[in-house]
Amino acid sequence: MTSTLPDRLSNDPRSRFHDAELLARGIGIRFNGNERTNVEEYCVSEGWIRVAVGKALDRRGQPMTMKLRGQVEPYLRGDDAAA
């Protein structure tokens, strides 16, 4: 498997952008230069992330999310230790 990350990735297994194998390897996200640990989904080309909003759930039992716009930099967590 290459270290090239997809443009868009989601934690939700119902999404077509979900990749369980890649998520199992460990993905880190830098958003506007800060490390974010609560990212549910990201898109590099459009410049946004979706983050969970507290413990609130929607009517289907999924976490409520909010879209934030800015600079998105995904990386593999194993590569972070080497850098």
Secondary structure, 3 states (H helix, E strand, C coil): CCCCCCCEEECCCCCCCECHHHHHHCEEEEECCEEECCEEEEECCCCEEEEEEEEEECCCCCEEEEEEECCEEEEEHHHHHHC
